[in-house]
């Protein structure tokens, strides 16, 4: 009886994994971590030096303070986010990954 319940639970769990796309989600998390490291390196090693060359860098943004509010740090974070979002968008467009989720007619 207990063995049958364990077997039923195991079969249900395997069906859940197959039907709900849990493996795809897990793969997405792993690939997301890898993409995060690549885009962070791109931003830190390529984009920020270019910004430093042309505009003096983003380090000066952190010096912008209004009273106790560090406005410059927020602006630097927004700029880093925009660069990261642009890189991810371009990667998806170049690899044509944007068409994977579209329904086929």
Secondary structure, DSSP 8 states (H G I E B T S, - for coil): -HHHHHHHHHHHHHHHHHHHTHHHHHHHHHHHHHHHHHHHHHIIIIIHHHHHHHHS-SGGGGG--BTTB-HHHHHHHHHHHHHHHHHHHHHHHHTTGGGTTS---
